[in-house]
């Protein structure tokens, strides 16, 4: 069953010419795709947050112990 928000959007779109409806649908497709990417990124970040924190702590420790050296971008 469609949510009330979806029903409202459909009713609004039904008042528009078909070409405008098609334009809105294309924009919605793009927007939904972007939102899905954002959700996937958030999930990935949440799932790796502990590893990122551990890596940052190791880096800080290596810097404090003098084991780190500045990055030379010319060597990349």
Chimera marker file (.cmm) of the C-alpha trace (Angstrom):
<marker_set name="trace">
<marker id="1" x="0.000" y="0.000" z="0.000" r="1" g="1" b="0" radius="0.5"/>
<marker id="2" x="1.280" y="3.438" z="-0.909" r="1" g="1" b="0" radius="0.5"/>
<marker id="3" x="2.045" y="5.913" z="1.846" r="1" g="1" b="0" radius="0.5"/>
<marker id="4" x="0.025" y="9.109" z="2.144" r="1" g="1" b="0" radius="0.5"/>
<marker id="5" x="3.048" y="11.061" z="0.906" r="1" g="1" b="0" radius="0.5"/>
<marker id="6" x="3.174" y="9.019" z="-2.309" r="1" g="1" b="0" radius="0.5"/>
<marker id="7" x="-0.580" y="9.365" z="-2.819" r="1" g="1" b="0" radius="0.5"/>
<marker id="8" x="-0.266" y="13.139" z="-2.377" r="1" g="1" b="0" radius="0.5"/>
<marker id="9" x="2.556" y="13.355" z="-4.934" r="1" g="1" b="0" radius="0.5"/>
<marker id="10" x="0.601" y="11.264" z="-7.447" r="1" g="1" b="0" radius="0.5"/>
<marker id="11" x="-2.467" y="13.499" z="-7.033" r="1" g="1" b="0" radius="0.5"/>
<marker id="12" x="-0.311" y="16.587" z="-7.541" r="1" g="1" b="0" radius="0.5"/>
<marker id="13" x="1.324" y="15.143" z="-10.640" r="1" g="1" b="0" radius="0.5"/>
<marker id="14" x="-2.017" y="14.122" z="-12.164" r="1" g="1" b="0" radius="0.5"/>
<marker id="15" x="-2.889" y="17.811" z="-12.498" r="1" g="1" b="0" radius="0.5"/>
<marker id="16" x="0.150" y="18.452" z="-14.698" r="1" g="1" b="0" radius="0.5"/>
<marker id="17" x="0.609" y="17.891" z="-18.432" r="1" g="1" b="0" radius="0.5"/>
<marker id="18" x="2.147" y="14.543" z="-19.370" r="1" g="1" b="0" radius="0.5"/>
<marker id="19" x="5.409" y="16.084" z="-20.603" r="1" g="1" b="0" radius="0.5"/>
<marker id="20" x="5.848" y="17.811" z="-17.247" r="1" g="1" b="0" radius="0.5"/>
<marker id="21" x="5.039" y="14.565" z="-15.450" r="1" g="1" b="0" radius="0.5"/>
<marker id="22" x="7.762" y="12.826" z="-17.457" r="1" g="1" b="0" radius="0.5"/>
<marker id="23" x="10.259" y="15.542" z="-16.533" r="1" g="1" b="0" radius="0.5"/>
<marker id="24" x="9.379" y="15.174" z="-12.860" r="1" g="1" b="0" radius="0.5"/>
<marker id="25" x="9.713" y="11.392" z="-13.040" r="1" g="1" b="0" radius="0.5"/>
<marker id="26" x="13.184" y="11.717" z="-14.566" r="1" g="1" b="0" radius="0.5"/>
<marker id="27" x="14.262" y="14.130" z="-11.823" r="1" g="1" b="0" radius="0.5"/>
<marker id="28" x="12.811" y="11.834" z="-9.173" r="1" g="1" b="0" radius="0.5"/>
<marker id="29" x="14.715" y="8.874" z="-10.639" r="1" g="1" b="0" radius="0.5"/>
<marker id="30" x="17.945" y="10.825" z="-10.385" r="1" g="1" b="0" radius="0.5"/>
<marker id="31" x="17.143" y="12.026" z="-6.878" r="1" g="1" b="0" radius="0.5"/>
<marker id="32" x="16.199" y="8.552" z="-5.648" r="1" g="1" b="0" radius="0.5"/>
<marker id="33" x="19.375" y="7.132" z="-7.175" r="1" g="1" b="0" radius="0.5"/>
<marker id="34" x="21.460" y="9.748" z="-5.355" r="1" g="1" b="0" radius="0.5"/>
<marker id="35" x="19.641" y="9.012" z="-2.099" r="1" g="1" b="0" radius="0.5"/>
<marker id="36" x="20.276" y="5.282" z="-2.504" r="1" g="1" b="0" radius="0.5"/>
<marker id="37" x="23.979" y="6.028" z="-3.003" r="1" g="1" b="0" radius="0.5"/>
<marker id="38" x="23.975" y="8.173" z="0.156" r="1" g="1" b="0" radius="0.5"/>
<marker id="39" x="22.279" y="5.412" z="2.142" r="1" g="1" b="0" radius="0.5"/>
<marker id="40" x="24.798" y="2.860" z="0.867" r="1" g="1" b="0" radius="0.5"/>
<marker id="41" x="27.687" y="5.176" z="1.803" r="1" g="1" b="0" radius="0.5"/>
<marker id="42" x="26.240" y="5.706" z="5.303" r="1" g="1" b="0" radius="0.5"/>
<marker id="43" x="25.873" y="1.944" z="5.812" r="1" g="1" b="0" radius="0.5"/>
<marker id="44" x="29.415" y="1.290" z="4.575" r="1" g="1" b="0" radius="0.5"/>
<marker id="45" x="30.829" y="4.008" z="6.800" r="1" g="1" b="0" radius="0.5"/>
<marker id="46" x="28.887" y="2.751" z="9.819" r="1" g="1" b="0" radius="0.5"/>
<marker id="47" x="30.127" y="-0.799" z="9.193" r="1" g="1" b="0" radius="0.5"/>
<marker id="48" x="33.776" y="0.274" z="8.976" r="1" g="1" b="0" radius="0.5"/>
<marker id="49" x="33.808" y="2.991" z="11.637" r="1" g="1" b="0" radius="0.5"/>
<marker id="50" x="35.589" y="0.821" z="14.225" r="1" g="1" b="0" radius="0.5"/>
<marker id="51" x="38.337" y="-0.055" z="11.739" r="1" g="1" b="0" radius="0.5"/>
<marker id="52" x="38.742" y="3.609" z="10.784" r="1" g="1" b="0" radius="0.5"/>
<marker id="53" x="39.071" y="4.619" z="14.440" r="1" g="1" b="0" radius="0.5"/>
<marker id="54" x="41.648" y="1.879" z="15.029" r="1" g="1" b="0" radius="0.5"/>
<marker id="55" x="43.649" y="2.973" z="11.973" r="1" g="1" b="0" radius="0.5"/>
<marker id="56" x="43.597" y="6.599" z="13.138" r="1" g="1" b="0" radius="0.5"/>
<marker id="57" x="44.820" y="5.571" z="16.587" r="1" g="1" b="0" radius="0.5"/>
<marker id="58" x="47.653" y="3.535" z="15.060" r="1" g="1" b="0" radius="0.5"/>
<marker id="59" x="48.645" y="6.479" z="12.875" r="1" g="1" b="0" radius="0.5"/>
<marker id="60" x="48.686" y="8.848" z="15.859" r="1" g="1" b="0" radius="0.5"/>
<marker id="61" x="50.785" y="6.360" z="17.811" r="1" g="1" b="0" radius="0.5"/>
<marker id="62" x="53.258" y="5.940" z="14.945" r="1" g="1" b="0" radius="0.5"/>
<marker id="63" x="53.574" y="9.719" z="14.647" r="1" g="1" b="0" radius="0.5"/>
<marker id="64" x="54.117" y="10.081" z="18.399" r="1" g="1" b="0" radius="0.5"/>
<marker id="65" x="56.790" y="7.349" z="18.337" r="1" g="1" b="0" radius="0.5"/>
<marker id="66" x="58.567" y="8.982" z="15.395" r="1" g="1" b="0" radius="0.5"/>
<marker id="67" x="57.874" y="6.083" z="13.022" r="1" g="1" b="0" radius="0.5"/>
<marker id="68" x="55.939" y="8.176" z="10.521" r="1" g="1" b="0" radius="0.5"/>
<marker id="69" x="57.435" y="10.396" z="7.863" r="1" g="1" b="0" radius="0.5"/>
<marker id="70" x="55.823" y="13.095" z="5.729" r="1" g="1" b="0" radius="0.5"/>
<marker id="71" x="54.199" y="11.935" z="2.519" r="1" g="1" b="0" radius="0.5"/>
<marker id="72" x="56.160" y="12.787" z="-0.618" r="1" g="1" b="0" radius="0.5"/>
<marker id="73" x="53.555" y="13.348" z="-3.336" r="1" g="1" b="0" radius="0.5"/>
<marker id="74" x="56.252" y="13.007" z="-5.997" r="1" g="1" b="0" radius="0.5"/>
<marker id="75" x="56.681" y="9.341" z="-5.046" r="1" g="1" b="0" radius="0.5"/>
<marker id="76" x="53.041" y="8.495" z="-5.705" r="1" g="1" b="0" radius="0.5"/>
<link id1="1" id2="2" r="1" g="1" b="0" radius="0.2"/>
<link id1="2" id2="3" r="1" g="1" b="0" radius="0.2"/>
<link id1="3" id2="4" r="1" g="1" b="0" radius="0.2"/>
<link id1="4" id2="5" r="1" g="1" b="0" radius="0.2"/>
<link id1="5" id2="6" r="1" g="1" b="0" radius="0.2"/>
<link id1="6" id2="7" r="1" g="1" b="0" radius="0.2"/>
<link id1="7" id2="8" r="1" g="1" b="0" radius="0.2"/>
<link id1="8" id2="9" r="1" g="1" b="0" radius="0.2"/>
<link id1="9" id2="10" r="1" g="1" b="0" radius="0.2"/>
<link id1="10" id2="11" r="1" g="1" b="0" radius="0.2"/>
<link id1="11" id2="12" r="1" g="1" b="0" radius="0.2"/>
<link id1="12" id2="13" r="1" g="1" b="0" radius="0.2"/>
<link id1="13" id2="14" r="1" g="1" b="0" radius="0.2"/>
<link id1="14" id2="15" r="1" g="1" b="0" radius="0.2"/>
<link id1="15" id2="16" r="1" g="1" b="0" radius="0.2"/>
<link id1="16" id2="17" r="1" g="1" b="0" radius="0.2"/>
<link id1="17" id2="18" r="1" g="1" b="0" radius="0.2"/>
<link id1="18" id2="19" r="1" g="1" b="0" radius="0.2"/>
<link id1="19" id2="20" r="1" g="1" b="0" radius="0.2"/>
<link id1="20" id2="21" r="1" g="1" b="0" radius="0.2"/>
<link id1="21" id2="22" r="1" g="1" b="0" radius="0.2"/>
<link id1="22" id2="23" r="1" g="1" b="0" radius="0.2"/>
<link id1="23" id2="24" r="1" g="1" b="0" radius="0.2"/>
<link id1="24" id2="25" r="1" g="1" b="0" radius="0.2"/>
<link id1="25" id2="26" r="1" g="1" b="0" radius="0.2"/>
<link id1="26" id2="27" r="1" g="1" b="0" radius="0.2"/>
<link id1="27" id2="28" r="1" g="1" b="0" radius="0.2"/>
<link id1="28" id2="29" r="1" g="1" b="0" radius="0.2"/>
<link id1="29" id2="30" r="1" g="1" b="0" radius="0.2"/>
<link id1="30" id2="31" r="1" g="1" b="0" radius="0.2"/>
<link id1="31" id2="32" r="1" g="1" b="0" radius="0.2"/>
<link id1="32" id2="33" r="1" g="1" b="0" radius="0.2"/>
<link id1="33" id2="34" r="1" g="1" b="0" radius="0.2"/>
<link id1="34" id2="35" r="1" g="1" b="0" radius="0.2"/>
<link id1="35" id2="36" r="1" g="1" b="0" radius="0.2"/>
<link id1="36" id2="37" r="1" g="1" b="0" radius="0.2"/>
<link id1="37" id2="38" r="1" g="1" b="0" radius="0.2"/>
<link id1="38" id2="39" r="1" g="1" b="0" radius="0.2"/>
<link id1="39" id2="40" r="1" g="1" b="0" radius="0.2"/>
<link id1="40" id2="41" r="1" g="1" b="0" radius="0.2"/>
<link id1="41" id2="42" r="1" g="1" b="0" radius="0.2"/>
<link id1="42" id2="43" r="1" g="1" b="0" radius="0.2"/>
<link id1="43" id2="44" r="1" g="1" b="0" radius="0.2"/>
<link id1="44" id2="45" r="1" g="1" b="0" radius="0.2"/>
<link id1="45" id2="46" r="1" g="1" b="0" radius="0.2"/>
<link id1="46" id2="47" r="1" g="1" b="0" radius="0.2"/>
<link id1="47" id2="48" r="1" g="1" b="0" radius="0.2"/>
<link id1="48" id2="49" r="1" g="1" b="0" radius="0.2"/>
<link id1="49" id2="50" r="1" g="1" b="0" radius="0.2"/>
<link id1="50" id2="51" r="1" g="1" b="0" radius="0.2"/>
<link id1="51" id2="52" r="1" g="1" b="0" radius="0.2"/>
<link id1="52" id2="53" r="1" g="1" b="0" radius="0.2"/>
<link id1="53" id2="54" r="1" g="1" b="0" radius="0.2"/>
<link id1="54" id2="55" r="1" g="1" b="0" radius="0.2"/>
<link id1="55" id2="56" r="1" g="1" b="0" radius="0.2"/>
<link id1="56" id2="57" r="1" g="1" b="0" radius="0.2"/>
<link id1="57" id2="58" r="1" g="1" b="0" radius="0.2"/>
<link id1="58" id2="59" r="1" g="1" b="0" radius="0.2"/>
<link id1="59" id2="60" r="1" g="1" b="0" radius="0.2"/>
<link id1="60" id2="61" r="1" g="1" b="0" radius="0.2"/>
<link id1="61" id2="62" r="1" g="1" b="0" radius="0.2"/>
<link id1="62" id2="63" r="1" g="1" b="0" radius="0.2"/>
<link id1="63" id2="64" r="1" g="1" b="0" radius="0.2"/>
<link id1="64" id2="65" r="1" g="1" b="0" radius="0.2"/>
<link id1="65" id2="66" r="1" g="1" b="0" radius="0.2"/>
<link id1="66" id2="67" r="1" g="1" b="0" radius="0.2"/>
<link id1="67" id2="68" r="1" g="1" b="0" radius="0.2"/>
<link id1="68" id2="69" r="1" g="1" b="0" radius="0.2"/>
<link id1="69" id2="70" r="1" g="1" b="0" radius="0.2"/>
<link id1="70" id2="71" r="1" g="1" b="0" radius="0.2"/>
<link id1="71" id2="72" r="1" g="1" b="0" radius="0.2"/>
<link id1="72" id2="73" r="1" g="1" b="0" radius="0.2"/>
<link id1="73" id2="74" r="1" g="1" b="0" radius="0.2"/>
<link id1="74" id2="75" r="1" g="1" b="0" radius="0.2"/>
<link id1="75" id2="76" r="1" g="1" b="0" radius="0.2"/>
</marker_set>
